[in-house]
Amino acid sequence: MASFNQNELNQLRTQMYSGFVTKSVPRYEMRGAGSGRRSRQTGYRQVTNFNAYNSGLLGRVRDAVGIKNVNNTDEIRRIYDYIGGYRPPAPAAPAPRAAPQPNLSVNNPYKAEADRLLKTIQEMEAAKPKTMFAGSSTVSTPQNLQIAAASDANKRAGTNNFKRRSPSKSTTPLRTIQSVNV
């Protein structure tokens, strides 16, 4: 992989943003009449200069991309894609330092209390009744829980439980607005 310094990278990006390298070539047309008719230069036209991509700084990019000889616009686009996505090689990261080992000889004032709380929690866990779930042959259920039978009371379904409200006598009929013609 090719390596470019910041100055070279700036030159390459400037070239990439300015477009394809072109050159002017003379344009000829047939001009004149009769025996004086011949091909004459009528101006210049711009064509892509493929040779500019085969040498110099762009030639180094061409080699990095893996192109032998630039001779079409697709290869130029591959060169410009490489320039646009180029990242300078990252410097080697320093080796990570080993984590310091905890000093176990230091007297920790909270260690005794933490050990006591841990022991209490373990005793509480051991005192809980063991319950096994789904797929187990033994299930221990507390004796004070019982499932009650369904109530035999008649239940009404539907909207019969709701009463209709009687229309309020204080309601006044809607008044109509009359328009006045002017």
N, C-alpha and C positions, 0 to 999 in steps of 0.2 A: 504494500500500500504506500502510495506516495505521501510525503509530508510537505506541507507548505507553511511558510512563515506568514505572519499577519500581513506584511506588505504584499506578498504574492497573492494571498487570498483576497485582498482588496482589489488588486488588479484583475483577478479572474472574475470576481463578482461584478465589477464595472463592465467588463466585456460581456458577461452574461446578460446584464440588464440592458445593454445597448443593442442587443440583437445579433444576428448573424454577421460575420465579417464578409464584406462585399468588395468587389473591385469593378472598375469601369472598363468596359470593352467597347470598341468602336462598332457602330451600327452602320450597315451598308444597305443601300437600295439602288435599284436600277433607275437612272435619271438620264434625261436627254431624249432626243428624237432622231430618227434616221440613223445615219452612220456615226453620229456622236453619242449614241445610246451606250452607256456603260455603267458599271457598278461604282457608285460614289459614296463616300462617307457622309452620313446625314446626322450624325450625333453619337451619343454614347448610351449604353444601357448598363444597368447594375446587375451583376450576377454574384452568386455565392462563391466566395474564395475558399475552396476546400483545402488548398495547400496551407493556408494559415493555421489550420487545426492539426497539421502533421509535424510542426516544429515549434520550438520555443516552449513557453510556459503552457500553452494549450496542448502541445505535444506531450508534455509530462502528464497532463490530465488524461489524454488519450491513452497513454500507456497504462495508467492506473485503472482505467475503465476496462481495458483489455481489447481495444480496437487496433487492428494492424494498420489500416490506411483509411482515413476519413474520405468518403467519396459520395455520401448522400446526407440529406437533412435529418434522417432518423438518428444517424450516428452523432450528429451535432447535438441533437436534443438529449441523447444519453450523456454526452459530456456536460451539458448545462445542468442536467438533473444531478449529476455527481457533484458539481460545484455548489449547487443550491443546498444539497444535503450534507456537505462535508463538515465534519466535526474534527478539530485537531485532536490528536491522540492525548488522552488524559494522562497526567503524570501518575507514576506508580504511587499507590496509596501506602503510607507508612504502616509497618506491621503493628497490629493492635497490641497494646500493652496488656500484660496479664493482670487480671483482677486481683486486688489485694486480698489475701486470706484473712478471714476474721480472726481476731485475737480472742481465743477461748479462755485465756487465763484471766481476763478482766472480770471483776466481780460486777455482775449486772443486778441492780437492786430490784428489778421487776421480774427476774427469772423465777424466783420462789413463788411469787403471786401467780404468774402465768402457769406454772406447773400445778399449783393447787386448783386453779380454775379448770384446767384440762382434766385433772383427775375427777373433779366433781361432775363435769359433763359426761365423762365415761361411765361413772356410776349411775347417772340418771338414764343413760341409754341402756344400760344393762338391766335396770329395774322396769323398763317398759315391757308390756306384754307383747309377745311375738305374734304377728298376724301374717298369714300367708295369703296370697291372692291367686287369682285365676290359674287353674291348672294344678293346684296343689290339693293333696288329699286331706291335709289337716288344716282346719281353719279354727282359730280360737277366737270366739266372740264374747264380749263382755256379757255377763248374765243379766244385767239390768235392762238390756235393750230387747223389746218385743215388738213384733209387727201386729198392729191392730187390724181387725176385720173391717171391711167396708161398711159404711153406714147404710141402714135400710130406709132411711127417710126418703120420702117422695121428692123428687126434684122436678121442677118445671123447666122445660126448655123453651127457647124462642123468646118472643118479646112480651109475653103475657105478664111478666113481672113488672113491666113499666106501665105507669098510668098516663092517660092523656090529660093534658092541661085543658081546662075550659078557657074559651076565649075571654080575654079581659074586657070588661065593659068600659074601661076608660080609654079604649083605643078609639081614635077618631078616624073617620074615613079620609082618604087622600084627597087633597084639594087639587083641582086642575087649574093650571095657569092660563089665563085668557090673554091673548095678544091684542094689543090696541093698534089699530091702523091709524097712521097719522096722515 
